[in-house]
């Protein structure tokens, strides 16, 4: 599982280098994200630009990651694929996230 992160001021960008968040990867994804999230960042921006498929386990994993953030931390997604966006909207999970077209667009918290 390829995940990398870097910090830009008060914003942490976590880049996912995988095409799927599904039942086969959800547990490993959550485990890795638990160690990646910077508790001192004002915004956690998850770059999902390479993710082209998400199933119910993947949705659950995203919600779990969201719940790991502090109440005063913004949790955002960038680069959302149209198919993934459709699933997020159909399930109304999109209401929990802030969205940006590109990671750079979310650098100002």
C-alpha positions in Angstrom: 0.0 0.0 0.0 1.5 3.3 -1.1 0.7 6.2 1.1 2.9 9.2 1.5 2.4 12.4 3.4 4.0 15.8 3.8 3.2 19.0 5.7 2.6 22.4 4.2 2.3 24.8 7.1 -0.8 23.7 9.1 -2.0 21.4 6.3 -1.0 17.7 6.1 -1.4 16.2 2.6 -1.7 12.4 2.6 -1.4 11.0 -0.9 -2.9 7.6 -1.7 -1.0 5.7 -4.3 -3.7 3.0 -4.9 -6.5 2.6 -7.3 -9.0 0.9 -4.9 -10.2 1.2 -1.3 -12.3 -1.9 -0.9 -12.8 -5.0 1.3 -9.3 -6.3 0.5 -7.5 -3.1 1.5 -9.7 -1.4 4.1 -8.1 -2.8 7.2 -4.6 -2.1 6.0 -5.7 1.4 4.9 -7.1 2.2 8.4 -4.0 0.8 10.1 -1.7 2.9 8.0 -3.8 6.0 8.3 -3.8 5.7 12.1 -0.1 6.3 12.0 -0.1 8.9 9.2 -2.6 11.4 10.7 -0.7 14.4 12.2 -2.6 15.4 15.3 -1.1 18.9 15.1 -2.3 19.7 11.6 -5.3 22.1 11.2 -6.4 20.3 8.0 -5.9 16.7 6.9 -6.2 16.6 3.1 -6.5 13.1 1.6 -5.4 13.1 -2.0 -7.5 10.3 -3.6 -6.6 11.3 -7.2 -5.5 7.7 -8.0 -8.5 6.0 -6.4 -10.9 4.9 -9.1 -13.0 2.4 -7.1 -14.5 2.4 -3.6 -16.9 -0.1 -2.1 -18.8 -0.1 1.2 -15.8 -1.3 3.2 -13.8 1.6 1.6 -16.5 4.1 2.6 -16.5 2.7 6.1 -12.7 3.1 6.2 -13.0 6.8 5.0 -15.6 7.5 7.7 -13.3 5.8 10.3 -10.4 8.0 9.2 -12.6 11.1 9.5 -13.5 10.1 13.1 -9.8 9.8 14.0 -9.4 13.5 13.4 -9.9 16.1 16.2 -13.2 18.0 16.3 -11.3 21.2 15.3 -9.4 19.5 12.4 -10.8 19.9 8.9 -10.8 16.7 6.9 -10.8 17.2 3.1 -10.5 15.1 0.0 -8.8 16.2 -3.3 -8.8 14.8 -6.8 -11.9 12.7 -6.4 -12.6 10.5 -9.4 -16.2 11.0 -10.9 -17.2 7.4 -10.0 -15.9 7.7 -6.5 -17.7 11.1 -6.2 -20.9 9.5 -7.3 -20.7 6.8 -4.6 -19.9 9.5 -2.0 -23.0 11.5 -3.0 -25.3 8.5 -3.3 -24.4 7.5 0.2 -24.5 11.1 1.5 -21.0 10.6 3.0 -19.9 13.6 1.0 -21.5 15.9 3.6 -18.7 15.0 6.1 -15.8 16.2 3.8 -14.5 19.4 2.2 -13.6 18.9 -1.4 -10.8 20.3 -3.6 -9.9 19.7 -7.2 -6.2 19.5 -6.5 -4.2 19.1 -3.3 -2.7 22.6 -3.8 -6.1 24.1 -3.7 -6.5 23.0 -0.1 -3.3 24.5 1.4 -5.1 27.4 3.1 -7.1 26.0 6.1 
